[in-house]
Amino acid sequence: LGVEEHLRYCSDVQPDIFVPLAQTLSVDNPNKGREKAEKVGKRNKHWFTDTLAKMEKGHEATLMNSNEVALCPIVMSDNYLSSSGAAMMSESTGKVLGSALIGVHGIDAAMKARLKSTIEIAEAQQKAKLRFGSIGSEGPWALLTMIQQGFDIIETVYPYILTKLGYASTFWSGIGTKPETVIQSKIDLRSLKYSLSKEPLLPGCNCFTCKNYTRGYIHHLVHCREMLADSLLYIHNAQLMLNLVSASRTHIEKGSFEDFYRDWKMTHKN
């Protein structure tokens, strides 16, 4: 799509917010693909500036339902893109509602490097009214880190990815008593050790799946490749992430989130 066509779609849909993003980039190894990363960063910056220019001139394709509809995109994979995103924030006008941080997801050292950059960028975005972040397939540890850094809306496909791989989340969602020892964040329902288990996916969980089905039964469904396996696992995996966000919100309101964040990290394997 071109900028004008993209804006026409936005005008038809009438969203409250949108991201003027030309291309995303996922780089697991920040030392590879630098040339492509720079091209993506430049392309997104041009999209952002072109979008703002057309909105400020009252282009016919930008008949939005609000004067504050644009989210500034920041595509993170290396220092160049981080600085490019920061530059877009500094150039933004009253048309910009907030900022979007996309491409935080990664593995091992790359993930740690991105989270470090995430913290640095978050500190530079304190004036943003709304901060949107995408953590891709990263799990609850990345989610809590983004919350701790003040992001308002966080997108994740973690429950979906776990479900398709046959895993069930078992992390502490902040509801109930804190675990006394370090616990695993997920279990593999494909494993034969669960074939005769009569336990729920997570003892104490109040989701529909845990209240009605056992690990053994879902293990059977996974091995038979039954569609019901995906449905039941996704209900559980999504509910646990929602519970974690709910608990985080409660701790933020009480002023105890930092304690909760520290306790959570101490009781889970990375």
C-alpha positions in Angstrom: 0.0 0.0 0.0 0.9 3.6 -0.5 0.4 6.2 2.2 -2.7 7.7 0.7 -4.3 4.2 0.2 -3.5 3.3 3.8 -5.1 6.5 5.0 -8.2 5.9 3.0 -8.6 2.5 4.6 -8.1 4.1 8.0 -10.8 6.7 7.1 -13.2 3.9 6.2 -12.6 1.9 9.4 -12.5 5.0 11.6 -10.1 3.6 14.2 -9.3 5.4 17.5 -5.6 4.9 16.9 -3.4 3.5 14.1 0.2 2.9 13.3 1.7 4.5 10.1 4.1 1.6 9.7 5.5 0.6 6.3 7.5 -2.5 7.3 8.4 -4.5 10.3 11.7 -6.3 10.9 12.5 -9.2 13.2 16.2 -9.8 13.7 17.2 -12.6 16.2 20.8 -11.7 15.8 21.3 -8.0 16.0 24.7 -8.3 14.2 23.1 -9.6 11.0 20.9 -7.7 8.5 22.1 -4.2 9.4 21.7 -2.9 5.8 18.1 -4.2 5.6 17.5 -2.8 9.1 18.6 0.7 8.0 16.3 0.5 4.9 13.4 -0.5 7.0 14.0 2.3 9.5 14.3 4.9 6.7 11.1 3.6 5.0 9.1 3.8 8.2 10.3 7.3 9.0 9.3 8.5 5.5 5.8 6.8 6.0 5.4 8.6 9.3 6.4 12.0 8.0 4.3 11.6 4.8 1.3 10.6 6.9 1.7 13.6 9.3 2.1 16.0 6.3 -1.2 14.7 4.7 -3.1 14.9 7.9 -1.9 18.4 8.7 -2.9 19.6 5.2 -6.4 18.1 5.7 -6.0 15.5 2.9 -9.3 14.0 1.8 -8.1 10.5 2.8 -7.7 11.5 6.4 -11.2 12.2 7.5 -10.6 10.6 10.9 -12.9 10.7 14.0 -10.2 12.5 16.1 -7.4 15.0 15.8 -5.2 12.6 17.7 -5.1 9.4 15.7 -1.5 8.6 14.7 0.9 6.4 16.7 4.6 7.0 16.0 6.2 3.7 15.0 9.5 2.6 16.5 10.8 -0.6 15.0 13.5 -2.0 17.2 16.2 -4.4 16.3 19.4 -2.4 16.7 20.8 0.9 17.7 20.1 2.5 14.4 16.4 1.8 14.5 16.2 2.9 18.1 17.7 6.3 17.3 15.5 6.5 14.2 12.4 6.0 16.4 13.6 8.5 18.9 14.1 11.0 16.1 10.5 10.5 14.9 9.2 11.1 18.5 11.1 14.4 18.7 9.6 15.5 15.3 6.1 14.6 16.2 3.3 17.1 16.5 -0.1 17.4 18.3 -1.4 14.8 15.8 0.6 12.1 17.5 -1.2 10.3 20.3 1.7 8.2 21.5 4.4 5.8 20.3 4.6 2.2 19.1 7.5 -0.1 20.0 7.6 -3.1 17.7 10.1 -5.8 17.3 11.1 -6.3 20.9 10.8 -10.0 20.6 13.9 -12.1 20.3 15.9 -14.9 22.0 18.7 -15.1 24.5 21.3 -12.4 24.2 19.3 -10.6 21.5 16.2 -10.5 23.7 18.3 -9.0 26.6 19.8 -6.4 24.3 16.4 -5.4 23.0 14.9 -5.1 26.5 17.8 -2.9 27.5 17.1 -0.7 24.5 13.4 -0.8 25.4 14.1 0.7 28.8 16.3 3.4 27.3 13.6 4.3 24.7 10.8 4.2 27.3 12.6 6.7 29.4 12.8 9.0 26.3 9.1 8.7 25.7 7.8 10.0 29.0 5.8 12.7 27.3 3.9 10.2 25.1 0.2 10.1 26.1 0.0 6.4 25.0 2.7 3.8 24.6 2.0 0.7 22.6 4.4 -2.2 22.5 4.6 -5.6 20.7 6.5 -8.4 22.4 5.7 -11.0 19.7 6.0 -14.5 21.0 7.9 -13.5 24.2 6.2 -14.6 27.4 5.2 -13.2 30.8 8.7 -12.1 31.7 8.8 -9.7 28.7 5.2 -8.7 29.4 5.9 -7.6 33.0 9.1 -5.8 31.9 7.0 -3.7 29.4 4.4 -3.0 32.1 7.2 -2.0 34.5 8.5 0.4 31.8 5.1 2.1 31.6 3.6 0.7 28.4 -0.2 1.1 28.2 -1.1 -1.4 25.4 0.9 -4.6 24.9 0.4 -7.0 22.0 1.5 -10.6 22.3 0.9 -13.9 20.5 2.5 -15.9 23.3 -0.7 -17.8 24.3 -1.3 -18.8 20.6 2.3 -20.0 20.0 2.3 -22.1 23.2 -1.1 -23.6 22.2 0.1 -24.6 18.7 3.2 -26.3 20.2 1.1 -28.2 22.7 2.2 -26.4 25.8 0.3 -25.1 28.8 1.3 -22.1 30.9 2.0 -22.8 34.5 3.5 -19.5 35.7 2.2 -17.7 38.7 -0.3 -15.2 37.5 -0.3 -13.1 40.7 -3.6 -14.6 41.8 -3.3 -16.7 44.9 -0.3 -17.4 47.1 3.2 -16.7 45.8 5.1 -20.0 45.1 7.7 -20.9 47.8 10.2 -22.3 45.2 11.3 -21.6 41.7 8.7 -23.0 39.2 8.5 -23.8 35.5 6.6 -21.3 33.4 5.1 -24.0 31.1 4.6 -27.8 30.6 4.7 -29.9 27.5 1.4 -31.8 27.1 3.0 -34.0 24.5 5.1 -35.7 27.1 4.1 -39.2 28.1 4.4 -38.4 31.8 1.1 -36.6 31.6 -0.8 -39.5 29.8 -2.5 -40.7 33.0 -2.5 -37.4 35.0 -5.7 -36.5 36.7 -4.5 -33.0 37.6 -5.8 -29.8 35.9 -3.3 -28.0 33.7 -2.5 -25.7 36.7 -3.8 -26.6 40.1 -5.8 -23.7 41.5 -6.5 -22.1 38.1 -10.1 -21.1 37.7 -10.3 -21.1 33.9 -12.9 -23.2 32.1 -10.3 -25.8 31.0 -8.8 -26.4 34.4 -12.2 -26.7 36.1 -13.4 -29.3 33.6 -10.5 -31.2 32.1 -7.3 -33.0 33.1 -3.8 -33.0 31.9 -4.2 -36.7 30.8 -7.3 -35.9 28.7 -5.7 -33.0 27.0 -2.5 -35.0 26.4 -4.7 -37.5 24.6 -6.3 -34.8 22.5 -2.9 -33.3 21.6 -1.6 -36.7 20.4 -4.7 -37.3 18.4 -4.4 -33.8 16.9 -8.0 -33.0 17.9 -9.1 -29.5 17.3 -10.5 -29.4 20.8 -6.9 -29.6 22.2 -6.1 -26.2 20.7 -9.4 -24.7 22.0 -8.9 -25.9 25.6 -5.2 -25.0 25.7 -5.8 -21.6 24.3 -8.6 -20.8 26.8 -6.1 -21.6 29.6 -3.1 -19.9 28.1 -4.9 -16.7 27.3 -6.7 -16.6 30.7 -3.4 -16.9 32.6 -1.9 -13.9 30.7 -5.0 -11.9 31.3 -4.8 -12.8 35.0 -1.2 -11.6 35.1 -2.2 -8.3 33.6 -5.1 -7.9 36.0 -2.8 -8.6 39.0 -0.3 -6.1 37.7 -3.0 -3.5 37.4 -4.1 -4.1 41.0 -0.5 -3.8 42.2 0.0 -0.6 40.2 -3.1 0.9 41.9 -1.8 -0.2 45.3 1.7 1.1 44.6 3.2 -2.3 45.1 4.0 -3.3 41.5 7.8 -3.2 41.9 7.6 -5.7 44.8 5.3 -7.9 42.7 7.7 -7.7 39.7 10.7 -8.6 41.9 8.9 -11.5 43.5 7.7 -12.9 40.2 11.2 -12.9 38.7 12.6 -14.7 41.8 10.1 -17.5 41.5 10.5 -18.3 37.8 13.1 -19.8 35.5 14.0 -17.5 32.7 
